[in-house]
Amino acid sequence: MSFLIDLECGACGEHHAADELQNLCPACGKPLLARYDLTSAGQTLTKEALELREPTLWRYREVLPVREDDYIVSLGEGGTPLVHTDRLGETLGMDALYIKDESLNPTGSFKARGLCMAVSRAAELGATALAIPSAGNAAGAMAAYAAKAGLPAYVFMPRDTPAAFIIECYAHGAHVELIDGLITDCGQIVAERKDQEGWFDVSTLKEP
């Protein structure tokens, strides 16, 4: 179970209810941060318990925001290996230098972690469609997890985005719109249209 308590603004400190769809702090427009009852979570989130759980991101259920297991949208993310860097470590004079290989996540990057969580929680709170501005891995991850959740995905990308990322979004069934502009222009379009279109914005820092 999740020990999520509420959402706290990282700027003004205002607290807001955790169980409703929202993006930025209503008071000041800054990002919201999820807060947990770590004392209670620590009763079950122990080293011994972790060793018995599946090696995915969801082994840390107590400090993740999704309350009901039925809403978990997973493609097997997390549990990526730590690779010992023999030569690089030796060059830097470090015996225990490791690299976390996040390319082994389902969508090929660490973005799978955040987007699986954003999509799962958005679905749990009743989102009916998702939107994101992106020029790369975040778009592909959102499209993949939205497809898994059965939610329409709307992706806005600069026209000069590498073709591989565009194709990935189409492959997952996303609605892709190529924009003559920068990623900031894509973000502005999402911000301007999301309420009218009924999209939940899963842009970076806009989903708690």
Residue frames relative to the residue before (quaternion, step in Angstrom):
aa qw qx qy qz dx dy dz
M 1.0000 0.0000 0.0000 0.0000 0.00 0.00 0.00
S 0.4628 -0.6722 0.5047 0.2816 3.54 -1.22 0.50
F 0.2506 -0.7586 0.5839 0.1438 3.55 -1.07 0.80
L 0.1886 0.7955 -0.5379 0.2058 3.55 1.11 0.79
I 0.2340 -0.7825 0.5649 0.1175 3.59 -0.87 0.98
D 0.7523 -0.2723 0.2333 0.5528 3.56 0.61 -1.15
L 0.4804 -0.6180 0.5201 0.3417 3.54 -1.33 -0.26
E 0.1202 -0.7989 0.5882 0.0374 3.55 -0.90 0.95
C 0.4350 -0.6838 0.5178 0.2739 3.56 -0.91 0.88
G 0.4164 -0.7322 0.4875 0.2299 3.55 -0.82 1.00
A 0.6866 0.4680 -0.2795 0.4810 3.59 1.26 -0.27
C 0.8292 0.2245 -0.1045 0.5011 3.59 0.55 -1.15
G 0.4829 -0.7127 0.4057 0.3071 3.58 1.27 -0.18
E 0.4214 0.7040 -0.4715 0.3233 3.60 1.25 0.06
H 0.2901 -0.7472 0.5740 0.1672 3.56 -1.09 0.78
H 0.0749 -0.8007 0.5943 0.0035 3.55 -1.05 0.85
A 0.6314 -0.5461 0.3948 0.3838 3.56 -1.20 0.56
A 0.4083 -0.7433 0.4835 0.2168 3.55 -0.94 0.90
D 0.7339 0.4724 -0.2320 0.4294 3.57 1.11 -0.63
E 0.6308 0.4456 -0.3944 0.4980 3.55 0.85 1.01
L 0.5574 -0.6215 0.4357 0.3365 3.56 -1.09 0.73
Q 0.2594 0.7436 -0.5903 0.1770 3.55 -0.79 1.00
N 0.3858 -0.7231 0.5305 0.2166 3.53 -1.21 0.52
L 0.8351 0.0131 0.0323 0.5490 3.58 -0.02 -1.26
C 0.6927 -0.4660 0.3496 0.4253 3.55 -1.31 0.30
P 0.4376 -0.7086 0.4852 0.2664 3.63 -0.74 1.00
A 0.6600 0.5373 -0.3082 0.4252 3.58 1.14 -0.60
C 0.8493 0.0885 -0.0068 0.5204 3.60 0.86 -0.92
G 0.5063 -0.6980 0.3999 0.3107 3.59 1.24 -0.01
K 0.5375 0.6116 -0.4094 0.4118 3.58 1.22 0.35
P 0.6901 -0.5016 0.3192 0.4127 3.62 -1.24 0.32
L 0.3308 -0.7213 0.5805 0.1825 3.53 -1.21 0.72
L 0.2201 -0.7778 0.5815 0.0923 3.55 -1.08 0.81
A 0.4222 -0.6970 0.5190 0.2580 3.57 -0.96 0.87
R 0.1385 -0.7834 0.6031 0.0580 3.56 -0.97 0.91
Y 0.1685 -0.8108 0.5594 0.0355 3.55 -0.98 0.95
D 0.4655 -0.6096 0.5538 0.3242 3.53 -1.32 0.39
L 0.1733 -0.8453 0.4995 0.0776 3.56 0.16 1.30
T 0.5845 0.5723 -0.3778 0.4337 3.58 1.11 -0.55
S 0.6905 0.4541 -0.2726 0.4925 3.57 0.89 -0.93
A 0.6331 0.5409 -0.3356 0.4404 3.58 0.96 -0.83
G 0.6519 0.5575 -0.3047 0.4139 3.55 1.03 -0.81
Q 0.5541 0.6169 -0.3949 0.3955 3.58 1.22 -0.32
T 0.7876 0.2612 -0.1407 0.5401 3.58 1.09 -0.67
L 0.6511 0.4857 -0.3157 0.4904 3.60 1.17 -0.47
T 0.2090 0.7922 -0.5313 0.2154 3.54 0.41 1.29
K 0.6617 -0.4963 0.3734 0.4200 3.56 -1.23 0.34
E 0.6479 0.5258 -0.3159 0.4515 3.56 1.00 -0.85
A 0.6582 0.5055 -0.3073 0.4656 3.58 0.99 -0.84
L 0.6480 0.5363 -0.3228 0.4340 3.58 0.95 -0.87
E 0.6384 0.5506 -0.3267 0.4272 3.56 1.02 -0.78
L 0.7005 0.4598 -0.2590 0.4803 3.58 1.19 -0.50
R 0.6302 0.5572 -0.3263 0.4311 3.58 1.25 -0.23
E 0.6365 -0.5119 0.4124 0.4035 3.54 -1.30 0.39
P 0.4452 -0.7241 0.4607 0.2553 3.63 -0.89 0.89
T 0.4062 0.6658 -0.5238 0.3426 3.55 0.52 1.20
L 0.7282 -0.4069 0.3183 0.4505 3.54 -1.31 0.06
W 0.6834 0.5392 -0.2812 0.4040 3.56 1.04 -0.81
R 0.4467 0.6669 -0.4761 0.3592 3.58 1.19 0.10
Y 0.6862 0.4504 -0.2705 0.5031 3.59 1.25 -0.40
R 0.0637 0.8690 -0.4889 0.0417 3.59 1.12 0.71
E 0.6339 0.5808 -0.3426 0.3789 3.58 0.93 -0.85
V 0.7852 0.2601 -0.1345 0.5456 3.59 1.07 -0.69
L 0.5255 0.5295 -0.4540 0.4873 3.52 1.06 0.94
P 0.5703 -0.6972 0.3298 0.2826 3.61 -0.96 0.81
V 0.5809 0.6040 -0.3928 0.3789 3.62 1.12 -0.43
R 0.3224 -0.7952 0.4883 0.1590 3.58 -0.61 1.13
E 0.7915 0.2580 -0.1226 0.5403 3.60 0.92 -0.89
D 0.5140 -0.6812 0.4315 0.2926 3.57 -0.80 1.04
D 0.5903 0.6049 -0.3683 0.3873 3.60 1.08 -0.65
Y 0.7038 0.4594 -0.2633 0.4736 3.59 1.18 -0.46
I 0.4406 0.6865 -0.4726 0.3335 3.59 1.20 0.06
V 0.1201 -0.7692 0.6263 0.0399 3.56 -0.81 1.07
S 0.1230 0.8322 -0.5206 0.1459 3.55 -0.16 1.28
L 0.1425 -0.7571 0.6319 0.0853 3.51 -1.20 0.72
G 0.6618 -0.5171 0.2960 0.4550 3.57 1.27 0.34
E 0.2910 0.7965 -0.4823 0.2199 3.57 1.20 0.52
G 0.7133 0.4207 -0.3326 0.4513 3.54 -1.23 0.52
G 0.7188 0.4476 -0.3143 0.4291 3.54 -1.31 -0.01
T 0.3398 0.7503 -0.5026 0.2627 3.59 1.16 0.48
P 0.5469 -0.6835 0.3845 0.2930 3.58 -1.02 0.76
L 0.3533 -0.6560 0.6178 0.2514 3.49 -1.38 0.40
V 0.1645 -0.8093 0.5614 0.0529 3.56 -0.61 1.16
H 0.3775 -0.7324 0.5226 0.2191 3.57 -0.73 1.08
T 0.2435 -0.7871 0.5551 0.1137 3.58 -0.79 1.04
D 0.2591 -0.8202 0.4929 0.1311 3.55 0.11 1.32
R 0.7725 0.3768 -0.2136 0.4644 3.57 0.55 -1.17
L 0.6586 0.4961 -0.3222 0.4650 3.59 0.89 -0.86
G 0.6412 0.5261 -0.3222 0.4564 3.55 0.96 -0.82
E 0.6524 0.5086 -0.3104 0.4683 3.56 0.99 -0.85
T 0.6367 0.5391 -0.3213 0.4481 3.58 0.98 -0.86
L 0.7437 0.3948 -0.2015 0.5005 3.56 1.02 -0.86
G 0.4798 -0.6900 0.4239 0.3376 3.55 1.28 0.01
M 0.5520 0.5927 -0.3906 0.4375 3.57 1.12 0.69
D 0.3342 -0.7756 0.5065 0.1736 3.57 -0.65 1.12
A 0.7964 0.2634 -0.1151 0.5321 3.57 1.07 -0.67
L 0.2687 0.7559 -0.5451 0.2436 3.57 0.70 1.10
Y 0.0216 -0.8092 0.5856 -0.0433 3.57 -0.66 1.16
I 0.2291 -0.7362 0.6181 0.1531 3.53 -1.26 0.53
K 0.3470 -0.7214 0.5649 0.2003 3.56 -0.91 0.96
D 0.2436 -0.8065 0.5251 0.1203 3.59 -0.49 1.19
E 0.0897 -0.8426 0.5309 0.0062 3.56 0.16 1.33
S 0.4866 0.6599 -0.4423 0.3635 3.60 1.24 -0.07
L 0.6347 0.5427 -0.3263 0.4430 3.59 1.24 -0.31
N 0.4191 0.6605 -0.4952 0.3780 3.57 1.23 0.27
P 0.7076 -0.5093 0.2791 0.4026 3.63 -1.13 0.55
T 0.7803 0.2849 -0.1729 0.5292 3.61 1.00 -0.71
G 0.6606 -0.5982 0.2805 0.3565 3.56 1.19 0.54
S 0.7885 0.1912 -0.1443 0.5664 3.61 1.20 0.16
F 0.6849 -0.4788 0.3579 0.4167 3.55 -1.33 0.14
K 0.5070 0.6660 -0.4185 0.3524 3.60 1.21 -0.33
A 0.5365 0.6274 -0.4050 0.3931 3.59 1.17 -0.44
R 0.6193 0.5663 -0.3492 0.4169 3.58 1.02 -0.72
G 0.7357 0.4311 -0.2444 0.4617 3.55 0.69 -1.06
L 0.6998 0.4745 -0.2885 0.4494 3.57 0.91 -0.83
C 0.5950 0.5319 -0.3911 0.4584 3.61 1.04 -0.52
M 0.6600 0.4995 -0.3030 0.4723 3.57 1.05 -0.77
A 0.6608 0.5135 -0.3100 0.4511 3.58 0.89 -0.90
V 0.6804 0.4805 -0.2914 0.4704 3.58 0.90 -0.90
S 0.6411 0.5312 -0.3274 0.4467 3.59 0.93 -0.85
R 0.7101 0.4540 -0.2636 0.4692 3.56 0.80 -1.01
A 0.6267 0.5293 -0.3395 0.4602 3.59 1.01 -0.75
A 0.6469 0.5087 -0.3158 0.4723 3.57 0.99 -0.83
E 0.6467 0.5278 -0.3181 0.4494 3.58 0.97 -0.85
L 0.7386 0.4108 -0.2219 0.4863 3.58 1.02 -0.77
G 0.6724 -0.5792 0.2727 0.3715 3.56 1.24 0.33
A 0.3325 0.7404 -0.5210 0.2644 3.61 1.17 0.31
T 0.2386 -0.7932 0.5473 0.1194 3.58 -1.00 0.81
A 0.7785 0.0298 -0.0364 0.6259 3.59 1.29 -0.17
L 0.2342 -0.7851 0.5649 0.0981 3.56 -1.12 0.72
A 0.0771 -0.7917 0.6047 0.0415 3.56 -1.16 0.61
I 0.0215 0.7965 -0.6032 0.0362 3.54 -1.15 0.67
P 0.2667 -0.6972 0.6289 0.2173 3.59 -1.17 0.59
S 0.1913 0.7927 -0.5560 0.1610 3.60 -0.77 0.91
A 0.2177 -0.7536 0.6016 0.1507 3.53 -1.27 0.46
G 0.8171 0.2105 -0.1069 0.5259 3.58 1.16 0.40
N 0.8932 -0.0234 0.0193 0.4487 3.50 -1.02 -0.97
A 0.6160 0.5563 -0.3647 0.4219 3.61 0.99 -0.69
A 0.6352 0.5386 -0.3292 0.4451 3.58 0.99 -0.80
G 0.6753 0.4969 -0.2939 0.4590 3.56 0.88 -0.93
A 0.6527 0.5102 -0.3105 0.4661 3.55 1.00 -0.83
M 0.6590 0.4980 -0.3207 0.4635 3.59 0.87 -0.88
A 0.6499 0.5243 -0.3201 0.4474 3.58 0.91 -0.89
A 0.6670 0.5124 -0.3020 0.4487 3.58 0.94 -0.88
Y 0.7217 0.4342 -0.2592 0.4726 3.57 0.82 -0.96
A 0.5981 0.5364 -0.3636 0.4715 3.59 1.09 -0.58
A 0.6326 0.5241 -0.3266 0.4674 3.58 1.01 -0.80
K 0.6453 0.5188 -0.3115 0.4662 3.57 0.97 -0.87
A 0.7109 0.4496 -0.2454 0.4819 3.58 1.04 -0.82
G 0.4412 -0.7019 0.4510 0.3306 3.58 1.24 -0.30
L 0.5132 0.6362 -0.4143 0.4003 3.57 1.18 0.57
P 0.4989 -0.6312 0.4906 0.3346 3.63 -0.99 0.71
A 0.1524 -0.7879 0.5932 0.0638 3.57 -0.99 0.88
Y 0.1188 -0.7836 0.6089 0.0316 3.55 -0.91 1.02
V 0.0675 -0.8219 0.5644 -0.0372 3.54 -0.56 1.26
F 0.1159 -0.7803 0.6134 0.0388 3.56 -0.90 1.00
M 0.0117 0.8244 -0.5581 0.0937 3.56 -0.56 1.23
P 0.5366 -0.5796 0.4877 0.3719 3.59 -1.12 0.57
R 0.5869 -0.6196 0.3883 0.3476 3.57 -0.97 0.79
D 0.7065 0.4509 -0.2748 0.4712 3.61 1.10 -0.57
T 0.3040 0.7456 -0.5255 0.2748 3.59 1.19 0.43
P 0.5626 -0.6067 0.4275 0.3641 3.64 -0.92 0.80
A 0.5924 -0.6355 0.3741 0.3244 3.55 -0.92 0.98
A 0.6024 0.5909 -0.3673 0.3912 3.60 0.99 -0.77
F 0.6711 0.4920 -0.3018 0.4654 3.60 0.97 -0.81
I 0.6357 0.5239 -0.3253 0.4643 3.57 1.03 -0.77
I 0.6578 0.5144 -0.2991 0.4618 3.57 0.92 -0.95
E 0.6224 0.5526 -0.3384 0.4391 3.58 0.99 -0.83
C 0.6643 0.5023 -0.3032 0.4631 3.58 0.93 -0.86
Y 0.6469 0.5042 -0.3165 0.4767 3.56 0.95 -0.86
A 0.6400 0.5548 -0.3262 0.4197 3.58 0.96 -0.87
H 0.7126 0.4179 -0.2467 0.5066 3.57 1.13 -0.64
G 0.6023 -0.6253 0.3359 0.3653 3.57 1.25 0.24
A 0.4111 0.7255 -0.4680 0.2927 3.59 1.21 0.27
H 0.4247 -0.6301 0.5781 0.2973 3.53 -1.31 0.45
V 0.0853 -0.8295 0.5520 -0.0031 3.59 -0.45 1.20
E 0.0484 -0.7763 0.6284 0.0150 3.55 -0.94 0.95
L 0.2348 -0.7789 0.5707 0.1116 3.57 -0.68 1.13
I 0.2010 -0.8177 0.5377 0.0422 3.53 -0.78 1.15
D 0.3714 -0.6828 0.5791 0.2458 3.57 -1.05 0.77
G 0.6178 0.5046 -0.3675 0.4781 3.54 0.12 1.31
L 0.6510 -0.5112 0.4041 0.3893 3.53 -1.33 -0.33
I 0.7013 -0.4350 0.3413 0.4500 3.56 -1.32 0.08
T 0.6101 0.5513 -0.3551 0.4447 3.59 1.09 -0.62
D 0.6215 0.5272 -0.3337 0.4737 3.58 1.10 -0.66
C 0.6234 0.5289 -0.3282 0.4733 3.56 1.07 -0.76
G 0.6516 0.5204 -0.3061 0.4593 3.56 0.98 -0.86
Q 0.6372 0.5321 -0.3214 0.4556 3.56 1.04 -0.76
I 0.6321 0.5315 -0.3288 0.4582 3.56 1.03 -0.77
V 0.6431 0.5098 -0.3212 0.4726 3.58 0.95 -0.87
A 0.6643 0.5186 -0.3035 0.4445 3.57 0.88 -0.96
E 0.7004 0.4841 -0.2676 0.4510 3.58 0.97 -0.86
R 0.7838 0.3739 -0.1743 0.4642 3.58 1.02 -0.78
K 0.5064 0.7134 -0.4109 0.2567 3.59 1.14 -0.50
D 0.6783 0.4888 -0.3123 0.4510 3.61 0.86 -0.82
Q 0.6707 0.4982 -0.2929 0.4650 3.56 0.92 -0.91
E 0.7384 0.4259 -0.2241 0.4725 3.57 0.95 -0.90
G 0.4442 -0.7066 0.4494 0.3185 3.59 1.20 -0.36
W 0.4123 0.7003 -0.4762 0.3357 3.57 1.15 0.64
F 0.2720 -0.6844 0.6337 0.2368 3.54 -1.27 0.45
D 0.3673 -0.7579 0.5102 0.1743 3.56 -0.72 1.15
V 0.0757 -0.8090 0.5825 0.0195 3.59 -0.59 1.15
S 0.2011 0.7899 -0.5423 0.2037 3.57 1.08 0.73
T 0.6553 -0.5052 0.3913 0.4028 3.55 -1.24 0.47
L 0.8458 0.1075 -0.1568 0.4985 3.55 -0.92 1.10
K 0.6500 0.5078 -0.3388 0.4525 3.62 1.22 0.09
E 0.6880 0.3240 -0.2906 0.5807 3.57 1.26 0.27
P 0.4415 -0.7482 0.4246 0.2549 3.58 -0.40 1.24
